Amino acid sequence: MLAVFAAVVLGGVALMFVAAGREVDRQLESEVERVERDLDRDFGTIRRDVRRELDRRLGPPEAPR
């Protein structure tokens, strides 16, 4: 009887660890996606600012002849 009780308890603990691991994976994936979106937005802003500054310093491109 004690062995059955121990098996049930260990099985329950294992299930809790599996559930906790899945939740951590889900939250980590969500955070990674958020950081990727932020980086894409920031790099887009930097790219746009650099292009504007280059255009300001170099002037508009000349038309082909």
PDBQT receptor file of N, H, CA, C and O in Angstrom, charges set to zero:
ATOM      1  N   MET A   1       0.818  -1.195   0.000  1.00  0.00    +0.000 N 
ATOM      2  CA  MET A   1       0.000   0.000   0.000  1.00  0.00    +0.000 C 
ATOM      3  C   MET A   1       0.863   1.262   0.000  1.00  0.00    +0.000 C 
ATOM      4  O   MET A   1       0.556   2.236  -0.688  1.00  0.00    +0.000 OA
ATOM      5  N   LEU A   2       1.945   1.231   0.779  1.00  0.00    +0.000 N 
ATOM      6  H   LEU A   2       2.194   0.440   1.338  1.00  0.00    +0.000 HD
ATOM      7  CA  LEU A   2       2.839   2.369   0.839  1.00  0.00    +0.000 C 
ATOM      8  C   LEU A   2       3.505   2.609  -0.518  1.00  0.00    +0.000 C 
ATOM      9  O   LEU A   2       3.727   3.753  -0.914  1.00  0.00    +0.000 OA
ATOM     10  N   ALA A   3       3.819   1.533  -1.221  1.00  0.00    +0.000 N 
ATOM     11  H   ALA A   3       3.639   0.604  -0.900  1.00  0.00    +0.000 HD
ATOM     12  CA  ALA A   3       4.450   1.658  -2.540  1.00  0.00    +0.000 C 
ATOM     13  C   ALA A   3       3.492   2.321  -3.539  1.00  0.00    +0.000 C 
ATOM     14  O   ALA A   3       3.910   3.145  -4.353  1.00  0.00    +0.000 OA
ATOM     15  N   VAL A   4       2.224   1.962  -3.471  1.00  0.00    +0.000 N 
ATOM     16  H   VAL A   4       1.885   1.293  -2.809  1.00  0.00    +0.000 HD
ATOM     17  CA  VAL A   4       1.229   2.570  -4.357  1.00  0.00    +0.000 C 
ATOM     18  C   VAL A   4       1.098   4.065  -4.059  1.00  0.00    +0.000 C 
ATOM     19  O   VAL A   4       1.053   4.892  -4.971  1.00  0.00    +0.000 OA
ATOM     20  N   PHE A   5       1.039   4.393  -2.778  1.00  0.00    +0.000 N 
ATOM     21  H   PHE A   5       1.076   3.722  -2.038  1.00  0.00    +0.000 HD
ATOM     22  CA  PHE A   5       0.941   5.800  -2.385  1.00  0.00    +0.000 C 
ATOM     23  C   PHE A   5       2.164   6.577  -2.870  1.00  0.00    +0.000 C 
ATOM     24  O   PHE A   5       2.024   7.679  -3.400  1.00  0.00    +0.000 OA
ATOM     25  N   ALA A   6       3.347   6.020  -2.694  1.00  0.00    +0.000 N 
ATOM     26  H   ALA A   6       3.461   5.125  -2.263  1.00  0.00    +0.000 HD
ATOM     27  CA  ALA A   6       4.580   6.674  -3.143  1.00  0.00    +0.000 C 
ATOM     28  C   ALA A   6       4.569   6.855  -4.657  1.00  0.00    +0.000 C 
ATOM     29  O   ALA A   6       4.984   7.904  -5.149  1.00  0.00    +0.000 OA
ATOM     30  N   ALA A   7       4.106   5.865  -5.401  1.00  0.00    +0.000 N 
ATOM     31  H   ALA A   7       3.769   5.012  -5.001  1.00  0.00    +0.000 HD
ATOM     32  CA  ALA A   7       4.048   5.959  -6.856  1.00  0.00    +0.000 C 
ATOM     33  C   ALA A   7       3.080   7.058  -7.292  1.00  0.00    +0.000 C 
ATOM     34  O   ALA A   7       3.370   7.808  -8.224  1.00  0.00    +0.000 OA
ATOM     35  N   VAL A   8       1.941   7.154  -6.625  1.00  0.00    +0.000 N 
ATOM     36  H   VAL A   8       1.706   6.545  -5.867  1.00  0.00    +0.000 HD
ATOM     37  CA  VAL A   8       0.954   8.183  -6.954  1.00  0.00    +0.000 C 
ATOM     38  C   VAL A   8       1.532   9.570  -6.675  1.00  0.00    +0.000 C 
ATOM     39  O   VAL A   8       1.380  10.486  -7.482  1.00  0.00    +0.000 OA
ATOM     40  N   VAL A   9       2.195   9.717  -5.527  1.00  0.00    +0.000 N 
ATOM     41  H   VAL A   9       2.318   8.972  -4.871  1.00  0.00    +0.000 HD
ATOM     42  CA  VAL A   9       2.777  11.015  -5.181  1.00  0.00    +0.000 C 
ATOM     43  C   VAL A   9       3.868  11.382  -6.183  1.00  0.00    +0.000 C 
ATOM     44  O   VAL A   9       3.894  12.509  -6.677  1.00  0.00    +0.000 OA
ATOM     45  N   LEU A  10       4.759  10.457  -6.487  1.00  0.00    +0.000 N 
ATOM     46  H   LEU A  10       4.738   9.542  -6.086  1.00  0.00    +0.000 HD
ATOM     47  CA  LEU A  10       5.824  10.728  -7.450  1.00  0.00    +0.000 C 
ATOM     48  C   LEU A  10       5.255  11.032  -8.834  1.00  0.00    +0.000 C 
ATOM     49  O   LEU A  10       5.761  11.911  -9.533  1.00  0.00    +0.000 OA
ATOM     50  N   GLY A  11       4.215  10.317  -9.229  1.00  0.00    +0.000 N 
ATOM     51  H   GLY A  11       3.805   9.603  -8.662  1.00  0.00    +0.000 HD
ATOM     52  CA  GLY A  11       3.565  10.600 -10.510  1.00  0.00    +0.000 C 
ATOM     53  C   GLY A  11       2.964  11.994 -10.532  1.00  0.00    +0.000 C 
ATOM     54  O   GLY A  11       3.072  12.703 -11.533  1.00  0.00    +0.000 OA
ATOM     55  N   GLY A  12       2.332  12.391  -9.436  1.00  0.00    +0.000 N 
ATOM     56  H   GLY A  12       2.244  11.816  -8.623  1.00  0.00    +0.000 HD
ATOM     57  CA  GLY A  12       1.758  13.733  -9.352  1.00  0.00    +0.000 C 
ATOM     58  C   GLY A  12       2.820  14.815  -9.424  1.00  0.00    +0.000 C 
ATOM     59  O   GLY A  12       2.641  15.830 -10.098  1.00  0.00    +0.000 OA
ATOM     60  N   VAL A  13       3.933  14.594  -8.723  1.00  0.00    +0.000 N 
ATOM     61  H   VAL A  13       4.079  13.769  -8.176  1.00  0.00    +0.000 HD
ATOM     62  CA  VAL A  13       5.027  15.564  -8.757  1.00  0.00    +0.000 C 
ATOM     63  C   VAL A  13       5.602  15.654 -10.173  1.00  0.00    +0.000 C 
ATOM     64  O   VAL A  13       5.906  16.747 -10.651  1.00  0.00    +0.000 OA
ATOM     65  N   ALA A  14       5.749  14.517 -10.837  1.00  0.00    +0.000 N 
ATOM     66  H   ALA A  14       5.501  13.630 -10.449  1.00  0.00    +0.000 HD
ATOM     67  CA  ALA A  14       6.269  14.520 -12.208  1.00  0.00    +0.000 C 
ATOM     68  C   ALA A  14       5.339  15.299 -13.137  1.00  0.00    +0.000 C 
ATOM     69  O   ALA A  14       5.800  16.069 -13.980  1.00  0.00    +0.000 OA
ATOM     70  N   LEU A  15       4.043  15.099 -12.984  1.00  0.00    +0.000 N 
ATOM     71  H   LEU A  15       3.668  14.473 -12.299  1.00  0.00    +0.000 HD
ATOM     72  CA  LEU A  15       3.084  15.846 -13.805  1.00  0.00    +0.000 C 
ATOM     73  C   LEU A  15       3.160  17.348 -13.540  1.00  0.00    +0.000 C 
ATOM     74  O   LEU A  15       3.043  18.147 -14.468  1.00  0.00    +0.000 OA
ATOM     75  N   MET A  16       3.355  17.733 -12.290  1.00  0.00    +0.000 N 
ATOM     76  H   MET A  16       3.450  17.084 -11.535  1.00  0.00    +0.000 HD
ATOM     77  CA  MET A  16       3.483  19.158 -11.968  1.00  0.00    +0.000 C 
ATOM     78  C   MET A  16       4.740  19.741 -12.598  1.00  0.00    +0.000 C 
ATOM     79  O   MET A  16       4.719  20.869 -13.091  1.00  0.00    +0.000 OA
ATOM     80  N   PHE A  17       5.849  18.975 -12.587  1.00  0.00    +0.000 N 
ATOM     81  H   PHE A  17       5.865  18.059 -12.186  1.00  0.00    +0.000 HD
ATOM     82  CA  PHE A  17       7.070  19.450 -13.219  1.00  0.00    +0.000 C 
ATOM     83  C   PHE A  17       6.891  19.599 -14.727  1.00  0.00    +0.000 C 
ATOM     84  O   PHE A  17       7.380  20.560 -15.319  1.00  0.00    +0.000 OA
ATOM     85  N   VAL A  18       6.201  18.663 -15.340  1.00  0.00    +0.000 N 
ATOM     86  H   VAL A  18       5.804  17.881 -14.859  1.00  0.00    +0.000 HD
ATOM     87  CA  VAL A  18       5.953  18.745 -16.785  1.00  0.00    +0.000 C 
ATOM     88  C   VAL A  18       5.106  19.977 -17.091  1.00  0.00    +0.000 C 
ATOM     89  O   VAL A  18       5.404  20.719 -18.027  1.00  0.00    +0.000 OA
ATOM     90  N   ALA A  19       4.059  20.194 -16.312  1.00  0.00    +0.000 N 
ATOM     91  H   ALA A  19       3.817  19.590 -15.552  1.00  0.00    +0.000 HD
ATOM     92  CA  ALA A  19       3.189  21.352 -16.530  1.00  0.00    +0.000 C 
ATOM     93  C   ALA A  19       3.964  22.659 -16.322  1.00  0.00    +0.000 C 
ATOM     94  O   ALA A  19       3.804  23.606 -17.091  1.00  0.00    +0.000 OA
ATOM     95  N   ALA A  20       4.794  22.706 -15.292  1.00  0.00    +0.000 N 
ATOM     96  H   ALA A  20       4.924  21.936 -14.667  1.00  0.00    +0.000 HD
ATOM     97  CA  ALA A  20       5.577  23.908 -15.032  1.00  0.00    +0.000 C 
ATOM     98  C   ALA A  20       6.574  24.144 -16.170  1.00  0.00    +0.000 C 
ATOM     99  O   ALA A  20       6.772  25.285 -16.589  1.00  0.00    +0.000 OA
ATOM    100  N   GLY A  21       7.192  23.096 -16.663  1.00  0.00    +0.000 N 
ATOM    101  H   GLY A  21       7.031  22.169 -16.322  1.00  0.00    +0.000 HD
ATOM    102  CA  GLY A  21       8.135  23.228 -17.772  1.00  0.00    +0.000 C 
ATOM    103  C   GLY A  21       7.466  23.757 -19.022  1.00  0.00    +0.000 C 
ATOM    104  O   GLY A  21       8.033  24.595 -19.723  1.00  0.00    +0.000 OA
ATOM    105  N   ARG A  22       6.275  23.279 -19.308  1.00  0.00    +0.000 N 
ATOM    106  H   ARG A  22       5.815  22.598 -18.739  1.00  0.00    +0.000 HD
ATOM    107  CA  ARG A  22       5.542  23.767 -20.484  1.00  0.00    +0.000 C 
ATOM    108  C   ARG A  22       5.182  25.243 -20.333  1.00  0.00    +0.000 C 
ATOM    109  O   ARG A  22       5.262  26.009 -21.294  1.00  0.00    +0.000 OA
ATOM    110  N   GLU A  23       4.790  25.633 -19.136  1.00  0.00    +0.000 N 
ATOM    111  H   GLU A  23       4.726  25.011 -18.356  1.00  0.00    +0.000 HD
ATOM    112  CA  GLU A  23       4.440  27.038 -18.890  1.00  0.00    +0.000 C 
ATOM    113  C   GLU A  23       5.671  27.932 -19.038  1.00  0.00    +0.000 C 
ATOM    114  O   GLU A  23       5.587  29.015 -19.616  1.00  0.00    +0.000 OA
ATOM    115  N   VAL A  24       6.801  27.483 -18.523  1.00  0.00    +0.000 N 
ATOM    116  H   VAL A  24       6.869  26.602 -18.054  1.00  0.00    +0.000 HD
ATOM    117  CA  VAL A  24       8.037  28.261 -18.667  1.00  0.00    +0.000 C 
ATOM    118  C   VAL A  24       8.398  28.386 -20.150  1.00  0.00    +0.000 C 
ATOM    119  O   VAL A  24       8.771  29.468 -20.605  1.00  0.00    +0.000 OA
ATOM    120  N   ASP A  25       8.291  27.297 -20.901  1.00  0.00    +0.000 N 
ATOM    121  H   ASP A  25       7.988  26.418 -20.532  1.00  0.00    +0.000 HD
ATOM    122  CA  ASP A  25       8.570  27.345 -22.343  1.00  0.00    +0.000 C 
ATOM    123  C   ASP A  25       7.648  28.333 -23.048  1.00  0.00    +0.000 C 
ATOM    124  O   ASP A  25       8.091  29.106 -23.897  1.00  0.00    +0.000 OA
ATOM    125  N   ARG A  26       6.383  28.304 -22.697  1.00  0.00    +0.000 N 
ATOM    126  H   ARG A  26       6.024  27.676 -22.007  1.00  0.00    +0.000 HD
ATOM    127  CA  ARG A  26       5.410  29.203 -23.325  1.00  0.00    +0.000 C 
ATOM    128  C   ARG A  26       5.747  30.661 -23.026  1.00  0.00    +0.000 C 
ATOM    129  O   ARG A  26       5.725  31.503 -23.924  1.00  0.00    +0.000 OA
ATOM    130  N   GLN A  27       6.058  30.956 -21.768  1.00  0.00    +0.000 N 
ATOM    131  H   GLN A  27       6.076  30.272 -21.039  1.00  0.00    +0.000 HD
ATOM    132  CA  GLN A  27       6.390  32.330 -21.397  1.00  0.00    +0.000 C 
ATOM    133  C   GLN A  27       7.695  32.776 -22.033  1.00  0.00    +0.000 C 
ATOM    134  O   GLN A  27       7.814  33.921 -22.467  1.00  0.00    +0.000 OA
ATOM    135  N   LEU A  28       8.669  31.888 -22.091  1.00  0.00    +0.000 N 
ATOM    136  H   LEU A  28       8.572  30.957 -21.738  1.00  0.00    +0.000 HD
ATOM    137  CA  LEU A  28       9.947  32.227 -22.705  1.00  0.00    +0.000 C 
ATOM    138  C   LEU A  28       9.774  32.507 -24.196  1.00  0.00    +0.000 C 
ATOM    139  O   LEU A  28      10.345  33.465 -24.718  1.00  0.00    +0.000 OA
ATOM    140  N   GLU A  29       8.998  31.684 -24.876  1.00  0.00    +0.000 N 
ATOM    141  H   GLU A  29       8.535  30.905 -24.452  1.00  0.00    +0.000 HD
ATOM    142  CA  GLU A  29       8.746  31.888 -26.302  1.00  0.00    +0.000 C 
ATOM    143  C   GLU A  29       8.034  33.221 -26.534  1.00  0.00    +0.000 C 
ATOM    144  O   GLU A  29       8.350  33.936 -27.485  1.00  0.00    +0.000 OA
ATOM    145  N   SER A  30       7.090  33.551 -25.681  1.00  0.00    +0.000 N 
ATOM    146  H   SER A  30       6.833  32.970 -24.908  1.00  0.00    +0.000 HD
ATOM    147  CA  SER A  30       6.373  34.818 -25.790  1.00  0.00    +0.000 C 
ATOM    148  C   SER A  30       7.329  35.994 -25.605  1.00  0.00    +0.000 C 
ATOM    149  O   SER A  30       7.253  36.981 -26.336  1.00  0.00    +0.000 OA
ATOM    150  N   GLU A  31       8.216  35.888 -24.640  1.00  0.00    +0.000 N 
ATOM    151  H   GLU A  31       8.278  35.086 -24.046  1.00  0.00    +0.000 HD
ATOM    152  CA  GLU A  31       9.173  36.964 -24.388  1.00  0.00    +0.000 C 
ATOM    153  C   GLU A  31      10.161  37.103 -25.551  1.00  0.00    +0.000 C 
ATOM    154  O   GLU A  31      10.506  38.220 -25.936  1.00  0.00    +0.000 OA
ATOM    155  N   VAL A  32      10.608  35.997 -26.101  1.00  0.00    +0.000 N 
ATOM    156  H   VAL A  32      10.328  35.090 -25.789  1.00  0.00    +0.000 HD
ATOM    157  CA  VAL A  32      11.525  36.039 -27.249  1.00  0.00    +0.000 C 
ATOM    158  C   VAL A  32      10.840  36.718 -28.431  1.00  0.00    +0.000 C 
ATOM    159  O   VAL A  32      11.459  37.540 -29.106  1.00  0.00    +0.000 OA
ATOM    160  N   GLU A  33       9.594  36.395 -28.691  1.00  0.00    +0.000 N 
ATOM    161  H   GLU A  33       9.092  35.726 -28.143  1.00  0.00    +0.000 HD
ATOM    162  CA  GLU A  33       8.862  37.023 -29.795  1.00  0.00    +0.000 C 
ATOM    163  C   GLU A  33       8.728  38.526 -29.578  1.00  0.00    +0.000 C 
ATOM    164  O   GLU A  33       8.847  39.307 -30.522  1.00  0.00    +0.000 OA
ATOM    165  N   ARG A  34       8.479  38.930 -28.328  1.00  0.00    +0.000 N 
ATOM    166  H   ARG A  34       8.382  38.296 -27.561  1.00  0.00    +0.000 HD
ATOM    167  CA  ARG A  34       8.355  40.356 -28.024  1.00  0.00    +0.000 C 
ATOM    168  C   ARG A  34       9.682  41.076 -28.266  1.00  0.00    +0.000 C 
ATOM    169  O   ARG A  34       9.709  42.162 -28.846  1.00  0.00    +0.000 OA
ATOM    170  N   VAL A  35      10.767  40.472 -27.824  1.00  0.00    +0.000 N 
ATOM    171  H   VAL A  35      10.745  39.591 -27.353  1.00  0.00    +0.000 HD
ATOM    172  CA  VAL A  35      12.084  41.086 -28.012  1.00  0.00    +0.000 C 
ATOM    173  C   VAL A  35      12.416  41.174 -29.502  1.00  0.00    +0.000 C 
ATOM    174  O   VAL A  35      12.963  42.181 -29.951  1.00  0.00    +0.000 OA
ATOM    175  N   GLU A  36      12.094  40.136 -30.270  1.00  0.00    +0.000 N 
ATOM    176  H   GLU A  36      11.650  39.318 -29.905  1.00  0.00    +0.000 HD
ATOM    177  CA  GLU A  36      12.345  40.173 -31.718  1.00  0.00    +0.000 C 
ATOM    178  C   GLU A  36      11.559  41.294 -32.383  1.00  0.00    +0.000 C 
ATOM    179  O   GLU A  36      12.092  42.000 -33.238  1.00  0.00    +0.000 OA
ATOM    180  N   ARG A  37      10.301  41.464 -31.999  1.00  0.00    +0.000 N 
ATOM    181  H   ARG A  37       9.868  40.891 -31.304  1.00  0.00    +0.000 HD
ATOM    182  CA  ARG A  37       9.496  42.561 -32.559  1.00  0.00    +0.000 C 
ATOM    183  C   ARG A  37      10.103  43.913 -32.206  1.00  0.00    +0.000 C 
ATOM    184  O   ARG A  37      10.186  44.803 -33.052  1.00  0.00    +0.000 OA
ATOM    185  N   ASP A  38      10.531  44.065 -30.944  1.00  0.00    +0.000 N 
ATOM    186  H   ASP A  38      10.464  43.342 -30.257  1.00  0.00    +0.000 HD
ATOM    187  CA  ASP A  38      11.142  45.325 -30.521  1.00  0.00    +0.000 C 
ATOM    188  C   ASP A  38      12.425  45.602 -31.304  1.00  0.00    +0.000 C 
ATOM    189  O   ASP A  38      12.656  46.733 -31.732  1.00  0.00    +0.000 OA
ATOM    190  N   LEU A  39      13.256  44.582 -31.493  1.00  0.00    +0.000 N 
ATOM    191  H   LEU A  39      13.068  43.663 -31.145  1.00  0.00    +0.000 HD
ATOM    192  CA  LEU A  39      14.497  44.757 -32.246  1.00  0.00    +0.000 C 
ATOM    193  C   LEU A  39      14.218  45.126 -33.698  1.00  0.00    +0.000 C 
ATOM    194  O   LEU A  39      14.860  46.019 -34.249  1.00  0.00    +0.000 OA
ATOM    195  N   ASP A  40      13.261  44.440 -34.316  1.00  0.00    +0.000 N 
ATOM    196  H   ASP A  40      12.740  43.714 -33.867  1.00  0.00    +0.000 HD
ATOM    197  CA  ASP A  40      12.900  44.766 -35.698  1.00  0.00    +0.000 C 
ATOM    198  C   ASP A  40      12.444  46.215 -35.811  1.00  0.00    +0.000 C 
ATOM    199  O   ASP A  40      12.837  46.927 -36.735  1.00  0.00    +0.000 OA
ATOM    200  N   ARG A  41      11.621  46.642 -34.874  1.00  0.00    +0.000 N 
ATOM    201  H   ARG A  41      11.303  46.064 -34.123  1.00  0.00    +0.000 HD
ATOM    202  CA  ARG A  41      11.133  48.026 -34.893  1.00  0.00    +0.000 C 
ATOM    203  C   ARG A  41      12.298  48.998 -34.691  1.00  0.00    +0.000 C 
ATOM    204  O   ARG A  41      12.409  49.996 -35.403  1.00  0.00    +0.000 OA
ATOM    205  N   ASP A  42      13.160  48.704 -33.722  1.00  0.00    +0.000 N 
ATOM    206  H   ASP A  42      13.070  47.893 -33.144  1.00  0.00    +0.000 HD
ATOM    207  CA  ASP A  42      14.283  49.604 -33.440  1.00  0.00    +0.000 C 
ATOM    208  C   ASP A  42      15.255  49.676 -34.615  1.00  0.00    +0.000 C 
ATOM    209  O   ASP A  42      15.727  50.761 -34.957  1.00  0.00    +0.000 OA
ATOM    210  N   PHE A  43      15.562  48.531 -35.239  1.00  0.00    +0.000 N 
ATOM    211  H   PHE A  43      15.179  47.650 -34.961  1.00  0.00    +0.000 HD
ATOM    212  CA  PHE A  43      16.459  48.546 -36.383  1.00  0.00    +0.000 C 
ATOM    213  C   PHE A  43      15.826  49.273 -37.562  1.00  0.00    +0.000 C 
ATOM    214  O   PHE A  43      16.515  49.955 -38.320  1.00  0.00    +0.000 OA
ATOM    215  N   GLY A  44      14.522  49.128 -37.715  1.00  0.00    +0.000 N 
ATOM    216  H   GLY A  44      13.962  48.573 -37.099  1.00  0.00    +0.000 HD
ATOM    217  CA  GLY A  44      13.833  49.867 -38.768  1.00  0.00    +0.000 C 
ATOM    218  C   GLY A  44      13.923  51.363 -38.537  1.00  0.00    +0.000 C 
ATOM    219  O   GLY A  44      14.124  52.128 -39.479  1.00  0.00    +0.000 OA
ATOM    220  N   THR A  45      13.778  51.781 -37.295  1.00  0.00    +0.000 N 
ATOM    221  H   THR A  45      13.615  51.159 -36.530  1.00  0.00    +0.000 HD
ATOM    222  CA  THR A  45      13.893  53.198 -36.955  1.00  0.00    +0.000 C 
ATOM    223  C   THR A  45      15.310  53.703 -37.212  1.00  0.00    +0.000 C 
ATOM    224  O   THR A  45      15.499  54.786 -37.766  1.00  0.00    +0.000 OA
ATOM    225  N   ILE A  46      16.297  52.916 -36.809  1.00  0.00    +0.000 N 
ATOM    226  H   ILE A  46      16.143  52.036 -36.360  1.00  0.00    +0.000 HD
ATOM    227  CA  ILE A  46      17.695  53.308 -37.031  1.00  0.00    +0.000 C 
ATOM    228  C   ILE A  46      17.988  53.397 -38.524  1.00  0.00    +0.000 C 
ATOM    229  O   ILE A  46      18.624  54.350 -38.975  1.00  0.00    +0.000 OA
ATOM    230  N   ARG A  47      17.533  52.419 -39.288  1.00  0.00    +0.000 N 
ATOM    231  H   ARG A  47      17.016  51.646 -38.922  1.00  0.00    +0.000 HD
ATOM    232  CA  ARG A  47      17.755  52.411 -40.733  1.00  0.00    +0.000 C 
ATOM    233  C   ARG A  47      17.139  53.658 -41.377  1.00  0.00    +0.000 C 
ATOM    234  O   ARG A  47      17.761  54.298 -42.225  1.00  0.00    +0.000 OA
ATOM    235  N   ARG A  48      15.923  53.991 -40.969  1.00  0.00    +0.000 N 
ATOM    236  H   ARG A  48      15.418  53.470 -40.280  1.00  0.00    +0.000 HD
ATOM    237  CA  ARG A  48      15.239  55.166 -41.506  1.00  0.00    +0.000 C 
ATOM    238  C   ARG A  48      15.987  56.443 -41.133  1.00  0.00    +0.000 C 
ATOM    239  O   ARG A  48      16.148  57.335 -41.966  1.00  0.00    +0.000 OA
ATOM    240  N   ASP A  49      16.448  56.534 -39.877  1.00  0.00    +0.000 N 
ATOM    241  H   ASP A  49      16.317  55.809 -39.200  1.00  0.00    +0.000 HD
ATOM    242  CA  ASP A  49      17.172  57.730 -39.431  1.00  0.00    +0.000 C 
ATOM    243  C   ASP A  49      18.495  57.882 -40.172  1.00  0.00    +0.000 C 
ATOM    244  O   ASP A  49      18.872  58.994 -40.544  1.00  0.00    +0.000 OA
ATOM    245  N   VAL A  50      19.203  56.776 -40.389  1.00  0.00    +0.000 N 
ATOM    246  H   VAL A  50      18.896  55.873 -40.087  1.00  0.00    +0.000 HD
ATOM    247  CA  VAL A  50      20.469  56.837 -41.125  1.00  0.00    +0.000 C 
ATOM    248  C   VAL A  50      20.220  57.262 -42.567  1.00  0.00    +0.000 C 
ATOM    249  O   VAL A  50      20.964  58.080 -43.108  1.00  0.00    +0.000 OA
ATOM    250  N   ARG A  51      19.189  56.717 -43.189  1.00  0.00    +0.000 N 
ATOM    251  H   ARG A  51      18.586  56.052 -42.750  1.00  0.00    +0.000 HD
ATOM    252  CA  ARG A  51      18.876  57.085 -44.567  1.00  0.00    +0.000 C 
ATOM    253  C   ARG A  51      18.538  58.574 -44.664  1.00  0.00    +0.000 C 
ATOM    254  O   ARG A  51      18.995  59.255 -45.582  1.00  0.00    +0.000 OA
ATOM    255  N   ARG A  52      17.744  59.077 -43.724  1.00  0.00    +0.000 N 
ATOM    256  H   ARG A  52      17.373  58.524 -42.978  1.00  0.00    +0.000 HD
ATOM    257  CA  ARG A  52      17.409  60.509 -43.723  1.00  0.00    +0.000 C 
ATOM    258  C   ARG A  52      18.662  61.366 -43.571  1.00  0.00    +0.000 C 
ATOM    259  O   ARG A  52      18.827  62.369 -44.265  1.00  0.00    +0.000 OA
ATOM    260  N   GLU A  53      19.541  60.960 -42.658  1.00  0.00    +0.000 N 
ATOM    261  H   GLU A  53      19.407  60.145 -42.095  1.00  0.00    +0.000 HD
ATOM    262  CA  GLU A  53      20.762  61.734 -42.439  1.00  0.00    +0.000 C 
ATOM    263  C   GLU A  53      21.655  61.708 -43.669  1.00  0.00    +0.000 C 
ATOM    264  O   GLU A  53      22.231  62.732 -44.035  1.00  0.00    +0.000 OA
ATOM    265  N   LEU A  54      21.777  60.560 -44.306  1.00  0.00    +0.000 N 
ATOM    266  H   LEU A  54      21.309  59.728 -44.008  1.00  0.00    +0.000 HD
ATOM    267  CA  LEU A  54      22.571  60.490 -45.540  1.00  0.00    +0.000 C 
ATOM    268  C   LEU A  54      21.960  61.351 -46.638  1.00  0.00    +0.000 C 
ATOM    269  O   LEU A  54      22.677  62.057 -47.348  1.00  0.00    +0.000 OA
ATOM    270  N   ASP A  55      20.647  61.296 -46.777  1.00  0.00    +0.000 N 
ATOM    271  H   ASP A  55      20.065  60.722 -46.201  1.00  0.00    +0.000 HD
ATOM    272  CA  ASP A  55      19.979  62.135 -47.770  1.00  0.00    +0.000 C 
ATOM    273  C   ASP A  55      20.197  63.609 -47.464  1.00  0.00    +0.000 C 
ATOM    274  O   ASP A  55      20.407  64.412 -48.373  1.00  0.00    +0.000 OA
ATOM    275  N   ARG A  56      20.149  63.960 -46.200  1.00  0.00    +0.000 N 
ATOM    276  H   ARG A  56      19.979  63.308 -45.462  1.00  0.00    +0.000 HD
ATOM    277  CA  ARG A  56      20.344  65.355 -45.817  1.00  0.00    +0.000 C 
ATOM    278  C   ARG A  56      21.771  65.804 -46.152  1.00  0.00    +0.000 C 
ATOM    279  O   ARG A  56      21.979  66.911 -46.650  1.00  0.00    +0.000 OA
ATOM    280  N   ARG A  57      22.736  64.950 -45.880  1.00  0.00    +0.000 N 
ATOM    281  H   ARG A  57      22.567  64.051 -45.475  1.00  0.00    +0.000 HD
ATOM    282  CA  ARG A  57      24.135  65.344 -46.098  1.00  0.00    +0.000 C 
ATOM    283  C   ARG A  57      24.533  65.271 -47.579  1.00  0.00    +0.000 C 
ATOM    284  O   ARG A  57      25.296  66.108 -48.062  1.00  0.00    +0.000 OA
ATOM    285  N   LEU A  58      24.017  64.274 -48.285  1.00  0.00    +0.000 N 
ATOM    286  H   LEU A  58      23.398  63.595 -47.893  1.00  0.00    +0.000 HD
ATOM    287  CA  LEU A  58      24.447  64.068 -49.673  1.00  0.00    +0.000 C 
ATOM    288  C   LEU A  58      23.533  64.737 -50.683  1.00  0.00    +0.000 C 
ATOM    289  O   LEU A  58      23.926  64.932 -51.834  1.00  0.00    +0.000 OA
ATOM    290  N   GLY A  59      22.348  65.083 -50.284  1.00  0.00    +0.000 N 
ATOM    291  H   GLY A  59      22.030  64.924 -49.350  1.00  0.00    +0.000 HD
ATOM    292  CA  GLY A  59      21.391  65.668 -51.216  1.00  0.00    +0.000 C 
ATOM    293  C   GLY A  59      20.643  64.570 -51.948  1.00  0.00    +0.000 C 
ATOM    294  O   GLY A  59      20.979  63.391 -51.829  1.00  0.00    +0.000 OA
ATOM    295  N   PRO A  60      19.634  64.958 -52.702  1.00  0.00    +0.000 N 
ATOM    296  CA  PRO A  60      18.845  63.942 -53.431  1.00  0.00    +0.000 C 
ATOM    297  C   PRO A  60      19.687  63.307 -54.543  1.00  0.00    +0.000 C 
ATOM    298  O   PRO A  60      20.591  63.947 -55.080  1.00  0.00    +0.000 OA
ATOM    299  N   PRO A  61      19.396  62.077 -54.880  1.00  0.00    +0.000 N 
ATOM    300  CA  PRO A  61      20.142  61.427 -55.971  1.00  0.00    +0.000 C 
ATOM    301  C   PRO A  61      19.843  62.112 -57.299  1.00  0.00    +0.000 C 
ATOM    302  O   PRO A  61      18.736  62.593 -57.539  1.00  0.00    +0.000 OA
ATOM    303  N   GLU A  62      20.857  62.142 -58.149  1.00  0.00    +0.000 N 
ATOM    304  H   GLU A  62      21.756  61.751 -57.955  1.00  0.00    +0.000 HD
ATOM    305  CA  GLU A  62      20.684  62.764 -59.461  1.00  0.00    +0.000 C 
ATOM    306  C   GLU A  62      19.904  61.847 -60.389  1.00  0.00    +0.000 C 
ATOM    307  O   GLU A  62      19.980  60.623 -60.282  1.00  0.00    +0.000 OA
ATOM    308  N   ALA A  63      19.159  62.450 -61.293  1.00  0.00    +0.000 N 
ATOM    309  H   ALA A  63      19.098  63.444 -61.380  1.00  0.00    +0.000 HD
ATOM    310  CA  ALA A  63      18.394  61.665 -62.271  1.00  0.00    +0.000 C 
ATOM    311  C   ALA A  63      19.360  61.109 -63.312  1.00  0.00    +0.000 C 
ATOM    312  O   ALA A  63      20.318  61.789 -63.679  1.00  0.00    +0.000 OA
ATOM    313  N   PRO A  64      19.130  59.886 -63.795  1.00  0.00    +0.000 N 
ATOM    314  CA  PRO A  64      19.992  59.322 -64.843  1.00  0.00    +0.000 C 
ATOM    315  C   PRO A  64      19.842  60.109 -66.135  1.00  0.00    +0.000 C 
ATOM    316  O   PRO A  64      18.770  60.631 -66.438  1.00  0.00    +0.000 OA
ATOM    317  N   ARG A  65      20.908  60.185 -66.879  1.00  0.00    +0.000 N 
ATOM    318  H   ARG A  65      21.780  59.760 -66.633  1.00  0.00    +0.000 HD
ATOM    319  CA  ARG A  65      20.908  60.960 -68.140  1.00  0.00    +0.000 C 
ATOM    320  C   ARG A  65      20.647  60.084 -69.310  1.00  0.00    +0.000 C 
ATOM    321  O   ARG A  65      20.611  60.562 -70.444  1.00  0.00    +0.000 OA
TER     322      ARG A  65
